[in-house]
Amino acid sequence: MSVPSFEEIAAAFRTRVTRIVWCTMATVDRRGRPRSRIVHPIWEGAVGWLLTGRASTKARDLDRTPFTSLTYWDQVNEQVHVDCETSWSEDLTERERIWRLFKETPFPVGYDPGLFFAAPDDPTCGVLRLDPRRLELWSLEDLMGGRPPKVWRA
């Protein structure tokens, strides 16, 4: 079922991503093959943020093809699927804000980026913005009840 605005699913989205926390991220390698890994984004409304090594395999994949697909799933069988366009934040003020967002958000959603990177201006620290193009909320309960997934498109 298509929903016209993110606000219609924002509460359910927030509940799920803060409960599940970790998700699978798929990228495309230089040969056009899918590659996936577990990541830990933080969401501000419909915009996600990810701190990652700027020289990592995922960073190289995204430099070539800036699209990704994220999937959250847990034993409650509630899923979130997010297809995103990505971009690197190079603005120091924004990088400092996102650093604080990760550091000041309570665990398990937040964490101290200083465990992995020296500072917000550390050139090895990539600040990746996730802009959803399509977001789907689905659950086993919906499936068993004959209800379609809720889908929002930007």
Phi and psi in radians as a Rosetta constraint file:
Dihedral C 1 N 2 CA 2 C 2 CIRCULARHARMONIC -1.352 0.35
Dihedral N 2 CA 2 C 2 N 3 CIRCULARHARMONIC 2.366 0.35
Dihedral C 2 N 3 CA 3 C 3 CIRCULARHARMONIC -1.980 0.35
Dihedral N 3 CA 3 C 3 N 4 CIRCULARHARMONIC 2.386 0.35
Dihedral C 3 N 4 CA 4 C 4 CIRCULARHARMONIC -1.314 0.35
Dihedral N 4 CA 4 C 4 N 5 CIRCULARHARMONIC -0.379 0.35
Dihedral C 4 N 5 CA 5 C 5 CIRCULARHARMONIC -2.428 0.35
Dihedral N 5 CA 5 C 5 N 6 CIRCULARHARMONIC 2.601 0.35
Dihedral C 5 N 6 CA 6 C 6 CIRCULARHARMONIC -1.035 0.35
Dihedral N 6 CA 6 C 6 N 7 CIRCULARHARMONIC -0.616 0.35
Dihedral C 6 N 7 CA 7 C 7 CIRCULARHARMONIC -0.993 0.35
Dihedral N 7 CA 7 C 7 N 8 CIRCULARHARMONIC -0.507 0.35
Dihedral C 7 N 8 CA 8 C 8 CIRCULARHARMONIC -1.171 0.35
Dihedral N 8 CA 8 C 8 N 9 CIRCULARHARMONIC -0.433 0.35
Dihedral C 8 N 9 CA 9 C 9 CIRCULARHARMONIC -2.082 0.35
Dihedral N 9 CA 9 C 9 N 10 CIRCULARHARMONIC 0.049 0.35
Dihedral C 9 N 10 CA 10 C 10 CIRCULARHARMONIC -0.998 0.35
Dihedral N 10 CA 10 C 10 N 11 CIRCULARHARMONIC -0.790 0.35
Dihedral C 10 N 11 CA 11 C 11 CIRCULARHARMONIC -1.115 0.35
Dihedral N 11 CA 11 C 11 N 12 CIRCULARHARMONIC -0.797 0.35
Dihedral C 11 N 12 CA 12 C 12 CIRCULARHARMONIC -1.156 0.35
Dihedral N 12 CA 12 C 12 N 13 CIRCULARHARMONIC -0.698 0.35
Dihedral C 12 N 13 CA 13 C 13 CIRCULARHARMONIC -1.032 0.35
Dihedral N 13 CA 13 C 13 N 14 CIRCULARHARMONIC -0.898 0.35
Dihedral C 13 N 14 CA 14 C 14 CIRCULARHARMONIC -1.036 0.35
Dihedral N 14 CA 14 C 14 N 15 CIRCULARHARMONIC -0.777 0.35
Dihedral C 14 N 15 CA 15 C 15 CIRCULARHARMONIC -1.015 0.35
Dihedral N 15 CA 15 C 15 N 16 CIRCULARHARMONIC -0.805 0.35
Dihedral C 15 N 16 CA 16 C 16 CIRCULARHARMONIC -1.217 0.35
Dihedral N 16 CA 16 C 16 N 17 CIRCULARHARMONIC -0.829 0.35
Dihedral C 16 N 17 CA 17 C 17 CIRCULARHARMONIC -1.223 0.35
Dihedral N 17 CA 17 C 17 N 18 CIRCULARHARMONIC -0.461 0.35
Dihedral C 17 N 18 CA 18 C 18 CIRCULARHARMONIC -1.464 0.35
Dihedral N 18 CA 18 C 18 N 19 CIRCULARHARMONIC -0.374 0.35
Dihedral C 18 N 19 CA 19 C 19 CIRCULARHARMONIC -1.428 0.35
Dihedral N 19 CA 19 C 19 N 20 CIRCULARHARMONIC -0.743 0.35
Dihedral C 19 N 20 CA 20 C 20 CIRCULARHARMONIC -1.442 0.35
Dihedral N 20 CA 20 C 20 N 21 CIRCULARHARMONIC -0.686 0.35
Dihedral C 20 N 21 CA 21 C 21 CIRCULARHARMONIC 1.202 0.35
Dihedral N 21 CA 21 C 21 N 22 CIRCULARHARMONIC -1.070 0.35
Dihedral C 21 N 22 CA 22 C 22 CIRCULARHARMONIC -1.589 0.35
Dihedral N 22 CA 22 C 22 N 23 CIRCULARHARMONIC 2.530 0.35
Dihedral C 22 N 23 CA 23 C 23 CIRCULARHARMONIC -2.456 0.35
Dihedral N 23 CA 23 C 23 N 24 CIRCULARHARMONIC 2.891 0.35
Dihedral C 23 N 24 CA 24 C 24 CIRCULARHARMONIC -1.588 0.35
Dihedral N 24 CA 24 C 24 N 25 CIRCULARHARMONIC 2.322 0.35
Dihedral C 24 N 25 CA 25 C 25 CIRCULARHARMONIC -2.044 0.35
Dihedral N 25 CA 25 C 25 N 26 CIRCULARHARMONIC 2.221 0.35
Dihedral C 25 N 26 CA 26 C 26 CIRCULARHARMONIC -1.901 0.35
Dihedral N 26 CA 26 C 26 N 27 CIRCULARHARMONIC 2.398 0.35
Dihedral C 26 N 27 CA 27 C 27 CIRCULARHARMONIC -2.256 0.35
Dihedral N 27 CA 27 C 27 N 28 CIRCULARHARMONIC 3.127 0.35
Dihedral C 27 N 28 CA 28 C 28 CIRCULARHARMONIC -2.079 0.35
Dihedral N 28 CA 28 C 28 N 29 CIRCULARHARMONIC 2.224 0.35
Dihedral C 28 N 29 CA 29 C 29 CIRCULARHARMONIC -1.390 0.35
Dihedral N 29 CA 29 C 29 N 30 CIRCULARHARMONIC -3.131 0.35
Dihedral C 29 N 30 CA 30 C 30 CIRCULARHARMONIC -1.156 0.35
Dihedral N 30 CA 30 C 30 N 31 CIRCULARHARMONIC -0.286 0.35
Dihedral C 30 N 31 CA 31 C 31 CIRCULARHARMONIC -1.729 0.35
Dihedral N 31 CA 31 C 31 N 32 CIRCULARHARMONIC 0.125 0.35
Dihedral C 31 N 32 CA 32 C 32 CIRCULARHARMONIC 1.439 0.35
Dihedral N 32 CA 32 C 32 N 33 CIRCULARHARMONIC 0.269 0.35
Dihedral C 32 N 33 CA 33 C 33 CIRCULARHARMONIC -1.702 0.35
Dihedral N 33 CA 33 C 33 N 34 CIRCULARHARMONIC 2.512 0.35
Dihedral C 33 N 34 CA 34 C 34 CIRCULARHARMONIC -1.249 0.35
Dihedral N 34 CA 34 C 34 N 35 CIRCULARHARMONIC 2.590 0.35
Dihedral C 34 N 35 CA 35 C 35 CIRCULARHARMONIC -2.461 0.35
Dihedral N 35 CA 35 C 35 N 36 CIRCULARHARMONIC 2.380 0.35
Dihedral C 35 N 36 CA 36 C 36 CIRCULARHARMONIC -2.279 0.35
Dihedral N 36 CA 36 C 36 N 37 CIRCULARHARMONIC 2.765 0.35
Dihedral C 36 N 37 CA 37 C 37 CIRCULARHARMONIC -2.766 0.35
Dihedral N 37 CA 37 C 37 N 38 CIRCULARHARMONIC 2.942 0.35
Dihedral C 37 N 38 CA 38 C 38 CIRCULARHARMONIC -1.622 0.35
Dihedral N 38 CA 38 C 38 N 39 CIRCULARHARMONIC 2.338 0.35
Dihedral C 38 N 39 CA 39 C 39 CIRCULARHARMONIC -2.372 0.35
Dihedral N 39 CA 39 C 39 N 40 CIRCULARHARMONIC 3.002 0.35
Dihedral C 39 N 40 CA 40 C 40 CIRCULARHARMONIC -2.353 0.35
Dihedral N 40 CA 40 C 40 N 41 CIRCULARHARMONIC 1.304 0.35
Dihedral C 40 N 41 CA 41 C 41 CIRCULARHARMONIC -1.368 0.35
Dihedral N 41 CA 41 C 41 N 42 CIRCULARHARMONIC 2.855 0.35
Dihedral C 41 N 42 CA 42 C 42 CIRCULARHARMONIC -2.080 0.35
Dihedral N 42 CA 42 C 42 N 43 CIRCULARHARMONIC 2.450 0.35
Dihedral C 42 N 43 CA 43 C 43 CIRCULARHARMONIC -1.940 0.35
Dihedral N 43 CA 43 C 43 N 44 CIRCULARHARMONIC 2.378 0.35
Dihedral C 43 N 44 CA 44 C 44 CIRCULARHARMONIC -2.023 0.35
Dihedral N 44 CA 44 C 44 N 45 CIRCULARHARMONIC 1.670 0.35
Dihedral C 44 N 45 CA 45 C 45 CIRCULARHARMONIC 1.096 0.35
Dihedral N 45 CA 45 C 45 N 46 CIRCULARHARMONIC -2.190 0.35
Dihedral C 45 N 46 CA 46 C 46 CIRCULARHARMONIC -1.614 0.35
Dihedral N 46 CA 46 C 46 N 47 CIRCULARHARMONIC 0.104 0.35
Dihedral C 46 N 47 CA 47 C 47 CIRCULARHARMONIC -1.887 0.35
Dihedral N 47 CA 47 C 47 N 48 CIRCULARHARMONIC 2.258 0.35
Dihedral C 47 N 48 CA 48 C 48 CIRCULARHARMONIC -1.854 0.35
Dihedral N 48 CA 48 C 48 N 49 CIRCULARHARMONIC 2.744 0.35
Dihedral C 48 N 49 CA 49 C 49 CIRCULARHARMONIC -2.321 0.35
Dihedral N 49 CA 49 C 49 N 50 CIRCULARHARMONIC 2.464 0.35
Dihedral C 49 N 50 CA 50 C 50 CIRCULARHARMONIC -2.411 0.35
Dihedral N 50 CA 50 C 50 N 51 CIRCULARHARMONIC 2.295 0.35
Dihedral C 50 N 51 CA 51 C 51 CIRCULARHARMONIC -1.721 0.35
Dihedral N 51 CA 51 C 51 N 52 CIRCULARHARMONIC 2.253 0.35
Dihedral C 51 N 52 CA 52 C 52 CIRCULARHARMONIC -2.690 0.35
Dihedral N 52 CA 52 C 52 N 53 CIRCULARHARMONIC 2.799 0.35
Dihedral C 52 N 53 CA 53 C 53 CIRCULARHARMONIC -1.086 0.35
Dihedral N 53 CA 53 C 53 N 54 CIRCULARHARMONIC 2.230 0.35
Dihedral C 53 N 54 CA 54 C 54 CIRCULARHARMONIC -1.216 0.35
Dihedral N 54 CA 54 C 54 N 55 CIRCULARHARMONIC -0.334 0.35
Dihedral C 54 N 55 CA 55 C 55 CIRCULARHARMONIC -1.840 0.35
Dihedral N 55 CA 55 C 55 N 56 CIRCULARHARMONIC 0.272 0.35
Dihedral C 55 N 56 CA 56 C 56 CIRCULARHARMONIC -1.277 0.35
Dihedral N 56 CA 56 C 56 N 57 CIRCULARHARMONIC 2.891 0.35
Dihedral C 56 N 57 CA 57 C 57 CIRCULARHARMONIC -1.043 0.35
Dihedral N 57 CA 57 C 57 N 58 CIRCULARHARMONIC -0.742 0.35
Dihedral C 57 N 58 CA 58 C 58 CIRCULARHARMONIC -1.112 0.35
Dihedral N 58 CA 58 C 58 N 59 CIRCULARHARMONIC -0.656 0.35
Dihedral C 58 N 59 CA 59 C 59 CIRCULARHARMONIC -1.110 0.35
Dihedral N 59 CA 59 C 59 N 60 CIRCULARHARMONIC -0.746 0.35
Dihedral C 59 N 60 CA 60 C 60 CIRCULARHARMONIC -1.112 0.35
Dihedral N 60 CA 60 C 60 N 61 CIRCULARHARMONIC -0.729 0.35
Dihedral C 60 N 61 CA 61 C 61 CIRCULARHARMONIC -1.055 0.35
Dihedral N 61 CA 61 C 61 N 62 CIRCULARHARMONIC -0.779 0.35
Dihedral C 61 N 62 CA 62 C 62 CIRCULARHARMONIC -1.272 0.35
Dihedral N 62 CA 62 C 62 N 63 CIRCULARHARMONIC -0.479 0.35
Dihedral C 62 N 63 CA 63 C 63 CIRCULARHARMONIC -1.112 0.35
Dihedral N 63 CA 63 C 63 N 64 CIRCULARHARMONIC -0.588 0.35
Dihedral C 63 N 64 CA 64 C 64 CIRCULARHARMONIC -1.450 0.35
Dihedral N 64 CA 64 C 64 N 65 CIRCULARHARMONIC -0.773 0.35
Dihedral C 64 N 65 CA 65 C 65 CIRCULARHARMONIC -2.337 0.35
Dihedral N 65 CA 65 C 65 N 66 CIRCULARHARMONIC 1.767 0.35
Dihedral C 65 N 66 CA 66 C 66 CIRCULARHARMONIC -1.420 0.35
Dihedral N 66 CA 66 C 66 N 67 CIRCULARHARMONIC 0.554 0.35
Dihedral C 66 N 67 CA 67 C 67 CIRCULARHARMONIC -2.068 0.35
Dihedral N 67 CA 67 C 67 N 68 CIRCULARHARMONIC 2.534 0.35
Dihedral C 67 N 68 CA 68 C 68 CIRCULARHARMONIC -2.497 0.35
Dihedral N 68 CA 68 C 68 N 69 CIRCULARHARMONIC 2.837 0.35
Dihedral C 68 N 69 CA 69 C 69 CIRCULARHARMONIC -2.247 0.35
Dihedral N 69 CA 69 C 69 N 70 CIRCULARHARMONIC 2.273 0.35
Dihedral C 69 N 70 CA 70 C 70 CIRCULARHARMONIC -1.999 0.35
Dihedral N 70 CA 70 C 70 N 71 CIRCULARHARMONIC 2.480 0.35
Dihedral C 70 N 71 CA 71 C 71 CIRCULARHARMONIC -2.332 0.35
Dihedral N 71 CA 71 C 71 N 72 CIRCULARHARMONIC 2.173 0.35
Dihedral C 71 N 72 CA 72 C 72 CIRCULARHARMONIC -1.805 0.35
Dihedral N 72 CA 72 C 72 N 73 CIRCULARHARMONIC 2.398 0.35
Dihedral C 72 N 73 CA 73 C 73 CIRCULARHARMONIC -2.667 0.35
Dihedral N 73 CA 73 C 73 N 74 CIRCULARHARMONIC 2.534 0.35
Dihedral C 73 N 74 CA 74 C 74 CIRCULARHARMONIC -2.521 0.35
Dihedral N 74 CA 74 C 74 N 75 CIRCULARHARMONIC -3.136 0.35
Dihedral C 74 N 75 CA 75 C 75 CIRCULARHARMONIC -1.177 0.35
Dihedral N 75 CA 75 C 75 N 76 CIRCULARHARMONIC -0.229 0.35
Dihedral C 75 N 76 CA 76 C 76 CIRCULARHARMONIC -1.302 0.35
Dihedral N 76 CA 76 C 76 N 77 CIRCULARHARMONIC -0.190 0.35
Dihedral C 76 N 77 CA 77 C 77 CIRCULARHARMONIC 1.099 0.35
Dihedral N 77 CA 77 C 77 N 78 CIRCULARHARMONIC 0.683 0.35
Dihedral C 77 N 78 CA 78 C 78 CIRCULARHARMONIC -1.898 0.35
Dihedral N 78 CA 78 C 78 N 79 CIRCULARHARMONIC 2.259 0.35
Dihedral C 78 N 79 CA 79 C 79 CIRCULARHARMONIC -2.053 0.35
Dihedral N 79 CA 79 C 79 N 80 CIRCULARHARMONIC 2.743 0.35
Dihedral C 79 N 80 CA 80 C 80 CIRCULARHARMONIC -2.321 0.35
Dihedral N 80 CA 80 C 80 N 81 CIRCULARHARMONIC 2.224 0.35
Dihedral C 80 N 81 CA 81 C 81 CIRCULARHARMONIC -2.083 0.35
Dihedral N 81 CA 81 C 81 N 82 CIRCULARHARMONIC 2.212 0.35
Dihedral C 81 N 82 CA 82 C 82 CIRCULARHARMONIC -2.274 0.35
Dihedral N 82 CA 82 C 82 N 83 CIRCULARHARMONIC 2.037 0.35
Dihedral C 82 N 83 CA 83 C 83 CIRCULARHARMONIC -1.703 0.35
Dihedral N 83 CA 83 C 83 N 84 CIRCULARHARMONIC 2.146 0.35
Dihedral C 83 N 84 CA 84 C 84 CIRCULARHARMONIC -2.215 0.35
Dihedral N 84 CA 84 C 84 N 85 CIRCULARHARMONIC 2.698 0.35
Dihedral C 84 N 85 CA 85 C 85 CIRCULARHARMONIC -1.758 0.35
Dihedral N 85 CA 85 C 85 N 86 CIRCULARHARMONIC 2.431 0.35
Dihedral C 85 N 86 CA 86 C 86 CIRCULARHARMONIC -1.980 0.35
Dihedral N 86 CA 86 C 86 N 87 CIRCULARHARMONIC 2.730 0.35
Dihedral C 86 N 87 CA 87 C 87 CIRCULARHARMONIC -2.662 0.35
Dihedral N 87 CA 87 C 87 N 88 CIRCULARHARMONIC 2.593 0.35
Dihedral C 87 N 88 CA 88 C 88 CIRCULARHARMONIC -1.554 0.35
Dihedral N 88 CA 88 C 88 N 89 CIRCULARHARMONIC 2.325 0.35
Dihedral C 88 N 89 CA 89 C 89 CIRCULARHARMONIC -1.588 0.35
Dihedral N 89 CA 89 C 89 N 90 CIRCULARHARMONIC 2.089 0.35
Dihedral C 89 N 90 CA 90 C 90 CIRCULARHARMONIC -1.851 0.35
Dihedral N 90 CA 90 C 90 N 91 CIRCULARHARMONIC -0.189 0.35
Dihedral C 90 N 91 CA 91 C 91 CIRCULARHARMONIC -1.225 0.35
Dihedral N 91 CA 91 C 91 N 92 CIRCULARHARMONIC 2.123 0.35
Dihedral C 91 N 92 CA 92 C 92 CIRCULARHARMONIC -1.084 0.35
Dihedral N 92 CA 92 C 92 N 93 CIRCULARHARMONIC -0.686 0.35
Dihedral C 92 N 93 CA 93 C 93 CIRCULARHARMONIC -1.081 0.35
Dihedral N 93 CA 93 C 93 N 94 CIRCULARHARMONIC -0.755 0.35
Dihedral C 93 N 94 CA 94 C 94 CIRCULARHARMONIC -1.189 0.35
Dihedral N 94 CA 94 C 94 N 95 CIRCULARHARMONIC -0.713 0.35
Dihedral C 94 N 95 CA 95 C 95 CIRCULARHARMONIC -1.067 0.35
Dihedral N 95 CA 95 C 95 N 96 CIRCULARHARMONIC -0.723 0.35
Dihedral C 95 N 96 CA 96 C 96 CIRCULARHARMONIC -1.133 0.35
Dihedral N 96 CA 96 C 96 N 97 CIRCULARHARMONIC -0.692 0.35
Dihedral C 96 N 97 CA 97 C 97 CIRCULARHARMONIC -1.122 0.35
Dihedral N 97 CA 97 C 97 N 98 CIRCULARHARMONIC -0.763 0.35
Dihedral C 97 N 98 CA 98 C 98 CIRCULARHARMONIC -1.203 0.35
Dihedral N 98 CA 98 C 98 N 99 CIRCULARHARMONIC -0.654 0.35
Dihedral C 98 N 99 CA 99 C 99 CIRCULARHARMONIC -0.981 0.35
Dihedral N 99 CA 99 C 99 N 100 CIRCULARHARMONIC -0.854 0.35
Dihedral C 99 N 100 CA 100 C 100 CIRCULARHARMONIC -1.111 0.35
Dihedral N 100 CA 100 C 100 N 101 CIRCULARHARMONIC -0.664 0.35
Dihedral C 100 N 101 CA 101 C 101 CIRCULARHARMONIC -1.005 0.35
Dihedral N 101 CA 101 C 101 N 102 CIRCULARHARMONIC -0.840 0.35
Dihedral C 101 N 102 CA 102 C 102 CIRCULARHARMONIC -1.138 0.35
Dihedral N 102 CA 102 C 102 N 103 CIRCULARHARMONIC -0.752 0.35
Dihedral C 102 N 103 CA 103 C 103 CIRCULARHARMONIC -1.232 0.35
Dihedral N 103 CA 103 C 103 N 104 CIRCULARHARMONIC -0.647 0.35
Dihedral C 103 N 104 CA 104 C 104 CIRCULARHARMONIC -1.616 0.35
Dihedral N 104 CA 104 C 104 N 105 CIRCULARHARMONIC -0.241 0.35
Dihedral C 104 N 105 CA 105 C 105 CIRCULARHARMONIC -1.308 0.35
Dihedral N 105 CA 105 C 105 N 106 CIRCULARHARMONIC 2.264 0.35
Dihedral C 105 N 106 CA 106 C 106 CIRCULARHARMONIC -1.036 0.35
Dihedral N 106 CA 106 C 106 N 107 CIRCULARHARMONIC 2.541 0.35
Dihedral C 106 N 107 CA 107 C 107 CIRCULARHARMONIC -1.059 0.35
Dihedral N 107 CA 107 C 107 N 108 CIRCULARHARMONIC 2.507 0.35
Dihedral C 107 N 108 CA 108 C 108 CIRCULARHARMONIC -1.627 0.35
Dihedral N 108 CA 108 C 108 N 109 CIRCULARHARMONIC -0.078 0.35
Dihedral C 108 N 109 CA 109 C 109 CIRCULARHARMONIC -1.257 0.35
Dihedral N 109 CA 109 C 109 N 110 CIRCULARHARMONIC -0.765 0.35
Dihedral C 109 N 110 CA 110 C 110 CIRCULARHARMONIC -1.678 0.35
Dihedral N 110 CA 110 C 110 N 111 CIRCULARHARMONIC 2.921 0.35
Dihedral C 110 N 111 CA 111 C 111 CIRCULARHARMONIC -2.818 0.35
Dihedral N 111 CA 111 C 111 N 112 CIRCULARHARMONIC 2.952 0.35
Dihedral C 111 N 112 CA 112 C 112 CIRCULARHARMONIC -1.513 0.35
Dihedral N 112 CA 112 C 112 N 113 CIRCULARHARMONIC 1.906 0.35
Dihedral C 112 N 113 CA 113 C 113 CIRCULARHARMONIC -1.107 0.35
Dihedral N 113 CA 113 C 113 N 114 CIRCULARHARMONIC -0.331 0.35
Dihedral C 113 N 114 CA 114 C 114 CIRCULARHARMONIC -1.100 0.35
Dihedral N 114 CA 114 C 114 N 115 CIRCULARHARMONIC -0.256 0.35
Dihedral C 114 N 115 CA 115 C 115 CIRCULARHARMONIC -1.208 0.35
Dihedral N 115 CA 115 C 115 N 116 CIRCULARHARMONIC -0.384 0.35
Dihedral C 115 N 116 CA 116 C 116 CIRCULARHARMONIC -2.086 0.35
Dihedral N 116 CA 116 C 116 N 117 CIRCULARHARMONIC -0.507 0.35
Dihedral C 116 N 117 CA 117 C 117 CIRCULARHARMONIC -2.319 0.35
Dihedral N 117 CA 117 C 117 N 118 CIRCULARHARMONIC 2.675 0.35
Dihedral C 117 N 118 CA 118 C 118 CIRCULARHARMONIC -1.224 0.35
Dihedral N 118 CA 118 C 118 N 119 CIRCULARHARMONIC -0.695 0.35
Dihedral C 118 N 119 CA 119 C 119 CIRCULARHARMONIC -2.969 0.35
Dihedral N 119 CA 119 C 119 N 120 CIRCULARHARMONIC 2.944 0.35
Dihedral C 119 N 120 CA 120 C 120 CIRCULARHARMONIC -1.024 0.35
Dihedral N 120 CA 120 C 120 N 121 CIRCULARHARMONIC -0.482 0.35
Dihedral C 120 N 121 CA 121 C 121 CIRCULARHARMONIC -1.624 0.35
Dihedral N 121 CA 121 C 121 N 122 CIRCULARHARMONIC 0.133 0.35
Dihedral C 121 N 122 CA 122 C 122 CIRCULARHARMONIC -1.045 0.35
Dihedral N 122 CA 122 C 122 N 123 CIRCULARHARMONIC 2.108 0.35
Dihedral C 122 N 123 CA 123 C 123 CIRCULARHARMONIC -1.143 0.35
Dihedral N 123 CA 123 C 123 N 124 CIRCULARHARMONIC -0.290 0.35
Dihedral C 123 N 124 CA 124 C 124 CIRCULARHARMONIC -1.441 0.35
Dihedral N 124 CA 124 C 124 N 125 CIRCULARHARMONIC -0.193 0.35
Dihedral C 124 N 125 CA 125 C 125 CIRCULARHARMONIC -1.602 0.35
Dihedral N 125 CA 125 C 125 N 126 CIRCULARHARMONIC 2.037 0.35
Dihedral C 125 N 126 CA 126 C 126 CIRCULARHARMONIC -1.687 0.35
Dihedral N 126 CA 126 C 126 N 127 CIRCULARHARMONIC 2.268 0.35
Dihedral C 126 N 127 CA 127 C 127 CIRCULARHARMONIC -1.871 0.35
Dihedral N 127 CA 127 C 127 N 128 CIRCULARHARMONIC 1.876 0.35
Dihedral C 127 N 128 CA 128 C 128 CIRCULARHARMONIC -1.826 0.35
Dihedral N 128 CA 128 C 128 N 129 CIRCULARHARMONIC 2.179 0.35
Dihedral C 128 N 129 CA 129 C 129 CIRCULARHARMONIC -1.617 0.35
Dihedral N 129 CA 129 C 129 N 130 CIRCULARHARMONIC 2.366 0.35
Dihedral C 129 N 130 CA 130 C 130 CIRCULARHARMONIC -1.984 0.35
Dihedral N 130 CA 130 C 130 N 131 CIRCULARHARMONIC 1.971 0.35
Dihedral C 130 N 131 CA 131 C 131 CIRCULARHARMONIC -1.909 0.35
Dihedral N 131 CA 131 C 131 N 132 CIRCULARHARMONIC 1.846 0.35
Dihedral C 131 N 132 CA 132 C 132 CIRCULARHARMONIC -1.100 0.35
Dihedral N 132 CA 132 C 132 N 133 CIRCULARHARMONIC 2.406 0.35
Dihedral C 132 N 133 CA 133 C 133 CIRCULARHARMONIC -1.784 0.35
Dihedral N 133 CA 133 C 133 N 134 CIRCULARHARMONIC -0.498 0.35
Dihedral C 133 N 134 CA 134 C 134 CIRCULARHARMONIC -2.603 0.35
Dihedral N 134 CA 134 C 134 N 135 CIRCULARHARMONIC 2.350 0.35
Dihedral C 134 N 135 CA 135 C 135 CIRCULARHARMONIC -2.337 0.35
Dihedral N 135 CA 135 C 135 N 136 CIRCULARHARMONIC 2.239 0.35
Dihedral C 135 N 136 CA 136 C 136 CIRCULARHARMONIC -2.186 0.35
Dihedral N 136 CA 136 C 136 N 137 CIRCULARHARMONIC 2.275 0.35
Dihedral C 136 N 137 CA 137 C 137 CIRCULARHARMONIC -1.907 0.35
Dihedral N 137 CA 137 C 137 N 138 CIRCULARHARMONIC 2.256 0.35
Dihedral C 137 N 138 CA 138 C 138 CIRCULARHARMONIC -2.515 0.35
Dihedral N 138 CA 138 C 138 N 139 CIRCULARHARMONIC 2.728 0.35
Dihedral C 138 N 139 CA 139 C 139 CIRCULARHARMONIC -2.637 0.35
Dihedral N 139 CA 139 C 139 N 140 CIRCULARHARMONIC 2.767 0.35
Dihedral C 139 N 140 CA 140 C 140 CIRCULARHARMONIC -1.095 0.35
Dihedral N 140 CA 140 C 140 N 141 CIRCULARHARMONIC -0.652 0.35
Dihedral C 140 N 141 CA 141 C 141 CIRCULARHARMONIC -1.043 0.35
Dihedral N 141 CA 141 C 141 N 142 CIRCULARHARMONIC -0.745 0.35
Dihedral C 141 N 142 CA 142 C 142 CIRCULARHARMONIC -1.080 0.35
Dihedral N 142 CA 142 C 142 N 143 CIRCULARHARMONIC -0.817 0.35
Dihedral C 142 N 143 CA 143 C 143 CIRCULARHARMONIC -1.014 0.35
Dihedral N 143 CA 143 C 143 N 144 CIRCULARHARMONIC -0.854 0.35
Dihedral C 143 N 144 CA 144 C 144 CIRCULARHARMONIC -1.149 0.35
Dihedral N 144 CA 144 C 144 N 145 CIRCULARHARMONIC -0.466 0.35
Dihedral C 144 N 145 CA 145 C 145 CIRCULARHARMONIC -1.584 0.35
Dihedral N 145 CA 145 C 145 N 146 CIRCULARHARMONIC 0.069 0.35
Dihedral C 145 N 146 CA 146 C 146 CIRCULARHARMONIC 1.279 0.35
Dihedral N 146 CA 146 C 146 N 147 CIRCULARHARMONIC 0.326 0.35
Dihedral C 146 N 147 CA 147 C 147 CIRCULARHARMONIC -1.691 0.35
Dihedral N 147 CA 147 C 147 N 148 CIRCULARHARMONIC 2.391 0.35
Dihedral C 147 N 148 CA 148 C 148 CIRCULARHARMONIC -1.324 0.35
Dihedral N 148 CA 148 C 148 N 149 CIRCULARHARMONIC 2.826 0.35
Dihedral C 148 N 149 CA 149 C 149 CIRCULARHARMONIC -1.124 0.35
Dihedral N 149 CA 149 C 149 N 150 CIRCULARHARMONIC 2.719 0.35
Dihedral C 149 N 150 CA 150 C 150 CIRCULARHARMONIC -1.607 0.35
Dihedral N 150 CA 150 C 150 N 151 CIRCULARHARMONIC 2.207 0.35
Dihedral C 150 N 151 CA 151 C 151 CIRCULARHARMONIC -2.208 0.35
Dihedral N 151 CA 151 C 151 N 152 CIRCULARHARMONIC 2.226 0.35
Dihedral C 151 N 152 CA 152 C 152 CIRCULARHARMONIC -2.021 0.35
Dihedral N 152 CA 152 C 152 N 153 CIRCULARHARMONIC 2.393 0.35
Dihedral C 152 N 153 CA 153 C 153 CIRCULARHARMONIC -2.091 0.35
Dihedral N 153 CA 153 C 153 N 154 CIRCULARHARMONIC 2.364 0.35
